[in-house]
Amino acid sequence: MRWERLKNGDLLAVAEAAGFEAPVTGDQSLFYQQNDLKRRVAPVVIAQTKRRLVLAHSAAIEEAVSRARPGSYELLSIPNERRGIRAVE
């Protein structure tokens, strides 16, 4: 499947149908889709998608996924350097 082609609520609908509970994505518009559609999935959105930064902060991303509950949404702000990470609620 070409996930990057999915728009609006389609990504959440397909992820939910595929059995995903906490999809990790860089699509920051999912916050509005999650609220509007009242999905069971709990997206974890990372504001920085550069591979090296995602890998450097993988532990924080894993923690966010473990906190995910149906209908929740979490935005992780990963700085453009290797220092620190903060969760935006």
ROSE-4610 file (N, C-alpha, C; in Angstrom, 1 decimal, always signed):
// ROSE-4610
residu = [M/M/M/R/R/R/W/W/W/E/E/E/R/R/R/L/L/L/K/K/K/N/N/N/G/G/G/D/D/D/L/L/L/L/L/L/A/A/A/V/V/V/A/A/A/E/E/E/A/A/A/A/A/A/G/G/G/F/F/F/E/E/E/A/A/A/P/P/P/V/V/V/T/T/T/G/G/G/D/D/D/Q/Q/Q/S/S/S/L/L/L/F/F/F/Y/Y/Y/Q/Q/Q/Q/Q/Q/N/N/N/D/D/D/L/L/L/K/K/K/R/R/R/R/R/R/V/V/V/A/A/A/P/P/P/V/V/V/V/V/V/I/I/I/A/A/A/Q/Q/Q/T/T/T/K/K/K/R/R/R/R/R/R/L/L/L/V/V/V/L/L/L/A/A/A/H/H/H/S/S/S/A/A/A/A/A/A/I/I/I/E/E/E/E/E/E/A/A/A/V/V/V/S/S/S/R/R/R/A/A/A/R/R/R/P/P/P/G/G/G/S/S/S/Y/Y/Y/E/E/E/L/L/L/L/L/L/S/S/S/I/I/I/P/P/P/N/N/N/E/E/E/R/R/R/R/R/R/G/G/G/I/I/I/R/R/R/A/A/A/V/V/V/E/E/E]
num = [1/1/1/2/2/2/3/3/3/4/4/4/5/5/5/6/6/6/7/7/7/8/8/8/9/9/9/10/10/10/11/11/11/12/12/12/13/13/13/14/14/14/15/15/15/16/16/16/17/17/17/18/18/18/19/19/19/20/20/20/21/21/21/22/22/22/23/23/23/24/24/24/25/25/25/26/26/26/27/27/27/28/28/28/29/29/29/30/30/30/31/31/31/32/32/32/33/33/33/34/34/34/35/35/35/36/36/36/37/37/37/38/38/38/39/39/39/40/40/40/41/41/41/42/42/42/43/43/43/44/44/44/45/45/45/46/46/46/47/47/47/48/48/48/49/49/49/50/50/50/51/51/51/52/52/52/53/53/53/54/54/54/55/55/55/56/56/56/57/57/57/58/58/58/59/59/59/60/60/60/61/61/61/62/62/62/63/63/63/64/64/64/65/65/65/66/66/66/67/67/67/68/68/68/69/69/69/70/70/70/71/71/71/72/72/72/73/73/73/74/74/74/75/75/75/76/76/76/77/77/77/78/78/78/79/79/79/80/80/80/81/81/81/82/82/82/83/83/83/84/84/84/85/85/85/86/86/86/87/87/87/88/88/88/89/89/89]
x = [+0.8/+0.0/+0.9/+0.4/+1.1/+0.5/+0.9/+0.4/+0.5/+1.5/+1.7/+0.7/-0.1/-1.1/-2.4/-2.6/-3.8/-4.0/-5.2/-5.4/-6.6/-6.6/-7.7/-7.9/-9.1/-9.4/-9.1/-8.7/-8.5/-7.3/-6.3/-5.1/-5.5/-6.3/-6.8/-7.7/-8.6/-9.5/-8.8/-7.8/-7.1/-6.2/-5.6/-4.8/-5.6/-6.8/-7.7/-8.2/-8.6/-9.0/-7.9/-6.7/-5.5/-5.1/-5.8/-5.5/-4.4/-4.0/-3.1/-3.7/-3.0/-3.6/-2.9/-1.7/-1.0/+0.0/-0.6/+0.3/+1.2/+2.5/+3.4/+3.5/+3.3/+3.3/+3.9/+4.2/+4.6/+3.5/+2.3/+1.2/+0.5/+0.9/+0.4/-1.1/-1.7/-3.1/-4.0/-3.4/-4.2/-4.9/-4.4/-5.1/-6.5/-6.8/-8.1/-8.9/-8.3/-9.1/-9.4/-8.5/-8.8/-10.0/-10.0/-11.1/-12.4/-12.4/-13.6/-14.2/-13.4/-13.8/-14.0/-13.5/-13.6/-13.1/-11.9/-11.3/-10.9/-10.7/-10.2/-8.6/-8.1/-6.6/-6.1/-4.9/-4.2/-3.0/-3.1/-1.9/-0.8/+0.4/+1.6/+2.2/+2.2/+2.7/+4.1/+5.0/+6.4/+6.5/+6.9/+7.0/+8.2/+9.2/+10.4/+10.6/+10.7/+10.7/+12.1/+13.1/+14.4/+14.9/+15.3/+15.6/+16.6/+17.6/+18.7/+18.1/+17.2/+16.6/+15.6/+14.8/+13.8/+14.5/+15.6/+16.4/+17.0/+17.5/+18.1/+17.1/+15.8/+14.8/+13.8/+14.2/+13.3/+12.8/+13.6/+13.1/+11.9/+11.9/+10.8/+9.6/+9.8/+8.7/+8.1/+8.9/+8.4/+7.6/+8.0/+7.3/+5.9/+5.9/+4.6/+3.7/+4.2/+3.3/+2.8/+3.6/+3.1/+2.1/+2.1/+1.1/-0.2/-0.2/-1.4/-2.6/-3.7/-5.0/-6.0/-7.0/-7.9/-8.5/-8.4/-8.9/-8.0/-6.8/-5.8/-5.0/-4.2/-3.4/-2.2/-1.0/+0.2/+1.1/+1.5/+2.5/+3.8/+4.9/+6.2/+7.0/+7.5/+8.4/+9.8/+10.4/+11.8/+12.6/+13.5/+14.3/+15.3/+15.7/+16.6/+18.0/+18.3/+19.6/+19.4/+20.4/+20.3/+20.0/+19.8/+19.5/+18.0/+17.6/+16.2/+15.1/+13.9/+12.7/+11.6/+10.6/+9.5/+8.1/+7.2/+5.9/+5.0/+4.3/+3.3/+1.9/+1.2/-0.1/-1.2]
y = [-1.2/+0.0/+1.2/+2.3/+3.5/+4.5/+4.4/+5.1/+6.6/+7.1/+8.5/+9.1/+8.3/+8.8/+9.0/+8.5/+8.6/+10.0/+10.6/+12.0/+12.0/+13.1/+13.4/+12.2/+11.8/+10.7/+9.3/+9.3/+7.9/+7.2/+7.9/+7.3/+6.6/+7.3/+6.8/+5.6/+5.7/+4.6/+3.4/+3.5/+2.4/+1.8/+2.6/+2.1/+1.4/+1.9/+1.3/-0.1/-0.1/-1.4/-2.4/-1.9/-2.9/-3.4/-2.8/-3.3/-2.5/-1.4/-0.5/+0.1/+0.3/+0.9/+2.3/+2.4/+3.7/+4.0/+4.3/+4.6/+5.8/+5.7/+6.8/+7.5/+8.8/+9.5/+10.9/+11.5/+12.9/+13.9/+13.3/+14.1/+14.8/+16.1/+16.9/+17.2/+17.1/+17.4/+16.3/+15.1/+14.1/+14.5/+15.5/+16.0/+16.3/+17.0/+17.5/+16.3/+15.4/+14.2/+13.3/+13.1/+12.3/+12.8/+14.1/+14.7/+14.6/+14.9/+14.9/+13.5/+12.5/+11.2/+10.2/+10.6/+9.8/+8.4/+8.3/+7.0/+6.2/+4.9/+4.1/+4.1/+4.5/+4.5/+5.7/+5.7/+6.8/+7.2/+8.1/+8.5/+9.2/+8.8/+9.5/+10.2/+11.5/+12.4/+12.9/+12.7/+13.3/+14.5/+15.6/+16.9/+16.9/+16.1/+16.1/+14.6/+14.5/+13.2/+12.8/+13.6/+13.3/+12.0/+11.0/+9.7/+9.7/+10.4/+10.4/+10.9/+11.9/+12.4/+11.5/+10.9/+9.9/+8.7/+8.2/+7.2/+7.6/+8.9/+9.4/+9.5/+9.7/+9.8/+8.7/+7.5/+6.4/+5.9/+6.1/+5.7/+6.6/+7.9/+8.8/+8.4/+8.1/+7.7/+6.4/+5.4/+4.2/+4.5/+5.4/+5.7/+6.3/+7.2/+7.8/+6.7/+5.8/+4.7/+3.9/+3.6/+2.8/+3.6/+4.9/+5.7/+5.8/+5.5/+5.7/+4.9/+5.6/+5.0/+5.3/+4.4/+4.7/+6.1/+6.8/+8.1/+9.2/+8.8/+9.8/+10.3/+11.3/+11.9/+12.5/+12.2/+12.8/+13.4/+14.6/+15.3/+15.4/+14.8/+14.9/+15.9/+16.8/+17.8/+17.4/+17.0/+16.5/+17.7/+18.2/+19.4/+19.0/+19.9/+19.7/+19.5/+19.1/+18.7/+17.5/+16.9/+15.6/+15.8/+17.0/+17.3/+17.4/+16.7/+16.8/+16.5/+16.3/+16.1/+16.5/+17.1/+17.5/+17.1/+16.7/+16.3/+17.6/+17.8/+18.9/+18.3/+18.7/+18.1/+19.1]
z = [+0.0/+0.0/+0.0/-0.7/-0.7/+0.3/+1.6/+2.7/+2.4/+1.8/+1.6/+0.7/-0.1/-1.0/-0.3/+1.0/+1.7/+2.2/+2.1/+2.5/+3.5/+4.3/+5.2/+6.2/+6.4/+7.3/+6.7/+5.5/+4.9/+5.6/+5.9/+6.6/+7.9/+8.7/+10.0/+9.7/+8.8/+8.5/+8.0/+7.2/+6.7/+7.8/+8.6/+9.7/+10.7/+11.0/+11.9/+11.4/+10.1/+9.5/+9.4/+9.3/+9.3/+10.7/+11.7/+13.1/+13.8/+13.2/+13.9/+15.1/+16.2/+17.4/+17.6/+17.3/+17.5/+16.3/+15.2/+14.0/+14.3/+13.9/+14.0/+12.7/+12.6/+11.4/+11.5/+10.4/+10.4/+10.0/+9.8/+9.3/+10.5/+10.7/+11.8/+11.7/+10.5/+10.4/+11.0/+11.4/+12.0/+13.3/+14.0/+15.2/+14.9/+13.8/+13.5/+13.0/+12.2/+11.7/+12.9/+13.9/+15.0/+15.8/+16.0/+16.8/+16.1/+14.8/+14.0/+13.8/+13.6/+13.3/+14.5/+15.6/+16.9/+16.6/+16.1/+15.8/+17.0/+16.9/+18.0/+18.0/+16.8/+16.8/+17.6/+18.0/+18.8/+18.1/+17.1/+16.4/+17.2/+17.0/+17.5/+16.4/+16.5/+15.4/+15.8/+14.9/+15.2/+14.2/+14.8/+14.1/+13.2/+13.5/+12.7/+12.1/+10.8/+10.2/+9.6/+9.9/+9.3/+10.0/+9.2/+9.7/+10.8/+10.7/+11.8/+13.1/+13.0/+14.3/+14.8/+14.0/+14.4/+15.2/+14.6/+15.2/+16.5/+16.5/+17.8/+18.9/+18.6/+19.6/+19.6/+19.1/+19.1/+20.4/+21.5/+22.8/+23.2/+22.9/+23.3/+22.4/+21.2/+20.3/+20.8/+21.2/+21.8/+23.1/+23.9/+25.1/+24.8/+23.8/+23.3/+22.9/+22.1/+21.6/+22.8/+23.8/+25.0/+25.8/+25.7/+26.4/+25.7/+24.4/+23.5/+24.0/+24.0/+24.3/+23.2/+23.0/+21.9/+22.0/+20.8/+20.7/+21.1/+21.7/+22.1/+20.9/+21.1/+20.1/+20.8/+20.3/+20.9/+19.8/+20.0/+19.1/+19.8/+19.2/+19.8/+18.9/+19.6/+19.0/+19.1/+18.0/+18.0/+17.4/+18.3/+17.8/+16.7/+15.9/+14.8/+15.2/+16.4/+16.9/+17.8/+18.3/+19.0/+20.5/+20.9/+22.3/+22.6/+23.6/+24.2/+23.2/+23.9/+23.2/+24.1/+23.6/+24.4/+23.8/+24.7/+24.2/+24.2/+23.1/+23.1/+23.2/+24.2/+24.4/+24.0]
